Amino acid sequence: MKRLTPLLLVLLAAGLFAATVLADSSHPADTTTSTGTTAPTTTTAPTVVPDGVRLAGVAIGGLASDAAAQAVADSFGRPVSLRFESTKIDVSPSLLGVSVPVESAIAKALTVQPGTTLALRATVNKLLIRSFIEKIAKRFE
């Protein structure tokens, strides 16, 4: 069982992030319209996410962009519980160096049709994960 512990922990860590997928990181562009001799008019993207939009499982439709960003950041900042036999370990995403491109994902969400579901890909710091797994493996040896 001792030899399986590191493998199980790696699988648990991988499972933690398995549900995340790619959100397009493109930013909505401002559009400029010119009419003859008048100055160009700049139109910016809306600042409220269309109704029914979900980003990585978080309902952000109808929220202002800053509130939507906070909702997604809060969701990805919640600790995850890892269980092994009778042991439960709560792991903060920051401990594993989780990074989520919230701003670019919200920018994309502002441009989609109502009711769209978007995915989001988180990245992790491999060195922090390796260190975490080593500490946990020692605990179960």
N, C-alpha and C positions, 0 to 999 in steps of 0.2 A: 504494500500500500504506500510505503514511503516513496517509492520510485514513481508512483502515479500522481502524487500530490502536485509536483510542479506542472505536470501536463494538465491536470484538472484545473489548476489555477489559471493557466494560459487560456484554456478553453472558456473559463468563466469570464476572463477579461475580454476575450474576443467576442463572446456572446453579448457582453455589455454594449458593444458598438456595432453589432451585426445588423441592427435594424436601421442604421443610418445609411442613407444613400445620397447621391449627388444632387445638389441644388445648383441651378445655373448661376454663375457668379457674375453675370453681366449686369452692368448698371444701366438703368433707364436713361436714355440720352435726352437732353433738352432739345426742343425743336425750335428753330428760328424761321420765321416767315417774313419775307420782305415784300412790301407793296409799293412799287414805283418809287416816289420821292420821299416817302415817310421812313422813319427809323425802323429797324427790324424789331419785331415783337417776339419776345421769348416766352415760351410756355413751358412750365415745369410739370413734372409728373405729379399725380395726385398724392396727398400726404395721408390718405386714409385707405387702408387695405380693403379691397372689394369684399362684399358680404360672402360668407361661407368659405373663405379661403382658410386652408389648414397648412401649416408648415411643420414638418416633422412631428405630426400628430397633435400640434398645438393649434387651437382655434384662434386665429388672429383676424378673421374677417370683421370689418367694421371698426377696427382699432386704428388709432393714429400710428404712424410709423414708429415713433419712440416707444409707445405703449406695447406695440407688437414686438419690437426688439427686446424689450424688458421681459415680456412673457416667455419668449423663446429662450432667452438667456437664463431665466429662472428655472425653466424646465430642464435645461442641460446642466444646471448647477446643483440639482438635487443629488444627494448621496444615493448610491446604489448598494443594495444589500447582497453580499456574496455569502452563500451557505455551503458548508462542507461538513458532512455528518451532523454533529450537534452544535457546530460553531457557526456563528453569524458575525460577519464583519461588514460594517458600513464603510463604504469607500467614497470619499469626495472626488468628483471628477477632476478637481484642481490637483489632487494628489498624483493623478496619472497624466497631468499635462494636457487635459482635453481642451481643444480649441475648436470653436464653431464660427464659421463666417456669417455671423448674424446680420451684419449690415448689408452685405451683398445679397443675402437671401431675402431680406425685407425689401430691398430695392427691386428685386425680381417680383416679389409678391405684389407690389404696387402696380405692376403692369399686366397681371393676368386677369382672366375672366372670373366673374363670381363663381364660387363653388369649386375652384381648382384646389387640388391637393398637391403640395410641393414636398419634395424630400430635401434632406440636408445631410451633408457628409461631415462628420466630426473627424478631427485628426487627434492623434495622441503622441506624446513624447515617448519614444521607444525605450530610452534610457530610464525614464521614471517608472515605466511599467516593469522593465527588467529588475530594477531595484526593489520595487514593491513585491514582485513575485519571489525574489530571493529571500526577503524578510519573512514573507508568509510561509515559504517552504521550510525555513529554519524553525519556525514555530511548530510545524507539524512533524518534524523529524523525530 
